[in-house]
């Protein structure tokens, strides 16, 4: 869905897309409590991915629009740092506590949908998109626009980098909990503590590294961090 967000922004606007994607993502997360089959969970996760793909590029665009050029990297880093600190660090800890308290993953899934719905309501009430020049709506990107974007070596390189990074990250986050509990026989709470360390490291990395790129340049910072990872 992220591939088509340019046309969707022109058609609906950033505010509508943010509110809609967060609302649907939260409702789908809560709906996990009602699913009883593997196929249902796979389909539900696919729909959640569509909503997340709609939210992520729009949120980056909004952050970029309100940032001064000298603070663009830092501001984007702060915005992106909330994903690992909440989703990968605090999220597993909170889920572990809720699971110990309620004794059911279904209750946990239902509860975690509430914060997203509150955020969507807050955005709807308070967020005002930046006023810019009128852009006529288009139905979809043209072939020439796709070719122009892919003609850039930076675009192609960053696509390859993101493919490698996210593949490793999502496989690790998906399989590591099972490895810790099924193979190492750790408790659910101990597993959550270990997974949280990934989010904590990601938080500090995304908070510090983009700010350094404002001072040292994007290319050297990205190159060093990618080789170290």
C-alpha positions in Angstrom: 0.0 0.0 0.0 2.9 2.3 0.6 3.6 2.4 -3.2 0.3 4.2 -3.8 0.3 6.7 -1.0 1.4 9.5 -3.3 -1.8 9.4 -5.2 -3.8 8.7 -2.0 -2.4 11.8 -0.3 -3.4 14.0 -3.3 -6.9 12.4 -3.2 -7.6 12.3 0.6 -5.0 14.4 2.3 -2.5 13.6 5.0 -4.9 14.0 7.9 -7.6 11.7 6.5 -5.0 9.0 5.7 -3.3 9.2 9.1 -6.6 9.0 11.0 -8.0 6.2 8.8 -4.9 4.1 8.8 -4.4 4.3 12.6 -8.1 3.5 13.2 -8.2 0.5 11.0 -4.8 -0.8 12.3 -6.0 -0.6 15.9 -9.3 -2.3 15.1 -7.6 -5.1 13.2 -5.2 -5.5 16.2 -8.1 -5.9 18.5 -9.9 -8.3 16.1 -7.0 -10.7 16.6 -8.8 -11.8 19.7 -11.6 -13.1 17.6 -9.6 -15.2 15.1 -9.4 -18.9 15.7 -7.5 -20.2 12.7 -4.0 -19.9 11.2 -5.5 -18.7 7.9 -7.5 -16.1 9.6 -4.5 -14.8 11.5 -2.4 -14.6 8.2 -5.1 -12.7 6.4 -5.6 -10.3 9.4 -1.8 -9.7 9.5 -1.8 -9.0 5.8 -4.6 -6.4 6.3 -2.6 -4.8 9.2 0.4 -4.6 6.9 -1.7 -2.7 4.4 -2.7 -0.2 7.0 0.8 0.1 8.4 2.1 0.7 4.8 -0.4 3.5 4.5 0.6 5.2 7.7 4.4 5.0 7.6 5.1 7.1 4.5 2.5 9.7 5.3 3.9 10.1 8.9 7.4 10.6 7.4 6.1 13.2 4.9 4.3 15.1 7.7 7.4 15.2 9.9 9.5 16.3 7.0 7.2 19.1 6.1 7.3 20.7 9.5 11.0 20.3 10.0 13.7 22.9 9.2 16.4 21.5 6.9 19.1 21.6 9.6 16.9 19.4 11.9 15.3 17.1 9.3 17.3 14.1 10.2 17.0 14.6 14.0 13.2 15.2 13.8 12.7 12.1 11.6 14.8 10.1 14.0 12.7 11.2 17.0 9.5 10.3 15.1 10.9 6.9 14.0 12.4 6.2 17.4 9.0 5.9 19.0 8.4 2.7 17.0 11.2 0.6 18.6 10.7 2.1 22.1 7.0 1.5 22.2 6.5 -1.4 19.8 9.6 -3.5 20.6 10.7 -2.3 24.0 7.6 -1.3 26.1 5.1 -3.3 24.0 6.5 -6.8 24.9 6.9 -5.8 28.5 3.3 -4.5 28.7 2.0 -7.6 26.9 3.9 -9.8 29.3 2.4 -8.1 32.3 -1.1 -8.1 30.8 -0.8 -11.8 29.9 0.3 -12.6 33.5 -2.6 -10.6 34.8 -5.4 -11.8 32.5 -4.1 -15.2 31.5 -5.3 -14.9 27.9 -3.8 -13.5 24.7 -7.3 -12.6 23.5 -7.7 -10.1 26.3 -4.2 -8.7 25.5 -5.1 -8.2 21.8 -8.4 -6.5 22.8 -6.7 -4.1 25.2 -3.8 -3.0 22.9 -6.3 -1.7 20.3 -7.4 1.1 22.7 -4.3 3.4 22.6 -4.3 3.5 18.8 -8.0 4.5 18.8 -7.2 7.3 21.2 -4.3 8.6 19.1 -6.6 8.5 16.0 -9.2 10.5 17.9 -6.6 13.0 19.0 -5.2 13.5 15.5 -8.7 14.0 14.2 -9.4 16.7 16.8 -6.1 18.6 16.8 -4.0 18.0 13.7 -4.1 20.7 11.0 -2.2 19.9 7.8 0.3 22.5 6.6 -1.1 24.7 4.0 0.7 24.5 0.7 0.1 25.1 -3.0 -2.9 23.3 -4.5 -2.0 20.0 -6.1 -4.6 18.6 -8.5 -5.7 15.1 -7.7 -4.6 12.2 -9.8 -5.9 8.7 -10.0 -2.7 6.8 -9.9 1.1 7.3 -10.6 2.0 7.2 -14.3 4.6 4.9 -15.9 6.9 7.9 -16.4 6.7 8.8 -12.7 7.7 5.3 -11.7 10.6 5.3 -14.2 11.8 8.7 -13.0 11.8 7.5 -9.4 13.5 4.2 -10.1 16.1 5.9 -12.4 17.7 7.4 -9.3 20.5 5.3 -8.0 19.8 6.5 -4.4 16.2 5.2 -4.7 17.3 1.8 -5.9 20.1 1.5 -3.3 17.8 2.5 -0.5 15.1 0.0 -1.6 17.8 -2.8 -1.5 19.0 -1.6 1.9 15.5 -1.5 3.4 14.8 -5.0 2.0 17.8 -6.4 3.7 17.3 -4.6 7.0 13.6 -5.2 7.4 13.9 -8.9 6.3 16.4 -9.5 9.1 14.4 -7.5 11.6 11.1 -9.1 11.0 12.4 -12.6 10.8 14.3 -12.1 14.1 11.3 -10.6 15.9 9.0 -13.3 14.6 11.2 -16.3 15.4 13.2 -15.2 18.5 10.2 -15.4 20.9 9.5 -19.0 19.9 13.3 -19.8 20.2 13.5 -18.3 23.7 10.3 -20.1 25.0 10.3 -23.4 23.1 14.0 -24.1 22.9 15.6 -22.3 25.9 12.4 -22.8 28.0 12.3 -19.2 29.3 9.2 -17.8 30.8 7.0 -15.4 28.8 8.1 -12.5 30.9 11.8 -13.3 30.5 11.2 -13.6 26.7 9.5 -10.2 26.7 12.5 -8.6 28.6 15.0 -9.9 25.9 12.8 -8.8 23.0 12.5 -5.4 24.7 16.3 -5.0 24.5 16.0 -4.9 20.7 13.5 -2.0 20.9 15.7 -0.2 23.5 18.7 -0.3 21.2 16.7 0.7 18.2 15.3 3.7 20.2 18.7 5.1 21.0 20.0 4.3 17.5 17.2 6.1 15.7 17.4 9.0 18.2 21.1 9.6 17.8 22.1 8.4 14.4 19.8 10.6 12.2 20.9 13.7 14.2 24.5 12.8 13.5 23.6 12.6 9.8 22.6 16.3 9.9 26.2 17.1 11.0 28.3 14.5 9.2 26.2 13.8 6.1 23.7 11.0 5.2 26.0 8.8 3.2 28.9 8.2 5.6 26.5 7.7 8.6 24.3 5.3 6.7 27.4 3.4 5.3 29.0 2.9 8.7 25.8 1.9 10.5 24.8 -0.5 7.8 28.2 -2.2 7.9 28.1 -2.4 11.7 24.6 -3.9 11.7 
